[in-house]
Amino acid sequence: MADLPRMLKALGDPTRLRIVQLLNGRDELCVCEIVEALQVPQYSISRHLGVLKAAGVVADWRQGKWMHYAVDSRLSDEERGVVVAVCTRAQQEAVARRDRRRLERSLRPRKEGGRIRCP
């Protein structure tokens, strides 16, 4: 169970909100895919993901040398509802639409059975 004030504070940062809105409704994303979609340096994305993980919003796991993230499946229905509501509103922003377009372009090889192109 996430600490609600900590969760809301984590979701209150624009970059973290952009990350969560990309993760919401997906099985997982590799850090490199998030970096590509947001056009933000990897060290910054990793720092923001650490805050989201500490707040209980996302979970992570290692696959080879790459870290993967998803919205934490252990969130309660109410907590997940908060994430969905915030993401639904965030998806109306122009920056969110650009992020999603860039993500879809970077995921195309994966969807076609290809490999993730992480540096």
C-alpha positions in Angstrom: 0.0 0.0 0.0 1.4 3.3 -1.1 1.6 6.3 1.3 -1.0 8.7 -0.3 0.8 12.0 0.4 4.1 10.6 -0.9 2.3 9.1 -4.0 0.6 12.4 -4.8 3.8 14.3 -4.3 5.6 11.9 -6.7 2.8 12.3 -9.3 2.9 16.1 -8.9 6.2 16.5 -10.8 5.7 17.1 -14.5 8.5 14.6 -15.6 7.3 11.9 -13.3 3.7 12.4 -14.5 4.9 12.0 -18.1 6.6 8.8 -17.1 3.6 7.3 -15.3 1.2 8.3 -18.1 3.4 6.3 -20.5 3.5 3.3 -18.2 -0.2 3.3 -17.4 -2.0 0.6 -19.3 1.2 -1.1 -20.5 2.9 -4.3 -19.2 6.3 -2.6 -18.9 8.8 -0.3 -20.5 12.6 -0.3 -20.6 14.3 2.8 -19.3 15.7 3.4 -22.8 12.2 3.5 -24.2 11.1 6.0 -21.6 14.3 8.1 -22.4 13.5 8.0 -26.1 9.8 9.0 -25.6 10.5 11.9 -23.2 13.7 13.1 -24.8 15.1 13.6 -21.3 18.6 12.3 -20.3 18.8 8.8 -18.8 20.2 9.9 -15.5 17.2 12.2 -15.0 14.7 9.5 -16.0 16.4 7.1 -13.6 16.2 9.6 -10.7 12.5 10.2 -11.3 11.8 6.5 -11.5 13.6 6.1 -8.2 11.2 8.6 -6.6 8.2 6.9 -8.2 9.4 3.5 -6.9 10.0 4.9 -3.4 6.5 6.2 -3.4 5.1 2.8 -4.4 3.8 3.9 -7.8 6.1 1.8 -10.0 7.9 -1.5 -9.7 11.1 -2.5 -11.4 13.1 -5.5 -12.5 16.2 -6.2 -14.3 16.3 -8.1 -17.6 19.9 -8.6 -18.6 21.6 -5.2 -18.2 18.4 -3.2 -18.7 15.9 -2.1 -16.1 12.2 -2.4 -16.8 9.4 -0.5 -15.0 5.6 -0.8 -14.8 2.9 0.7 -12.6 3.1 -1.4 -9.4 0.6 -4.2 -9.6 0.4 -4.2 -5.8 -1.5 -0.8 -5.8 -4.9 -1.0 -4.2 -7.9 -0.4 -6.4 -8.2 3.1 -4.9 -4.5 3.9 -5.5 -4.8 2.6 -9.0 -7.8 4.8 -9.5 -5.7 7.8 -8.5 -3.1 6.9 -11.0 -5.6 6.4 -13.8 -7.4 9.6 -13.0 -4.2 11.7 -13.0 -3.0 9.9 -16.2 -6.4 10.5 -17.9 -6.1 14.2 -17.3 -2.4 14.3 -18.3 -3.1 12.6 -21.6 -5.0 15.6 -22.7 -1.8 17.7 -22.7 0.1 18.3 -26.0 3.3 17.1 -24.4 1.7 13.8 -23.5 0.5 13.3 -27.1 4.0 13.9 -28.4 5.5 11.5 -25.8 3.1 8.8 -26.9 3.8 9.3 -30.6 7.6 9.0 -29.9 7.0 6.0 -27.7 4.9 4.2 -30.4 7.7 4.9 -33.0 10.4 3.4 -30.7 8.2 0.4 -29.8 7.4 -0.5 -33.4 10.4 -2.8 -33.8 9.5 -4.6 -30.6 5.9 -5.1 -31.8 7.2 -6.5 -35.0 9.2 -9.1 -33.1 12.4 -7.2 -33.2 14.7 -6.3 -30.4 14.7 -3.2 -28.2 17.3 -0.8 -29.5 18.9 0.4 -26.3 22.3 2.0 -26.5 
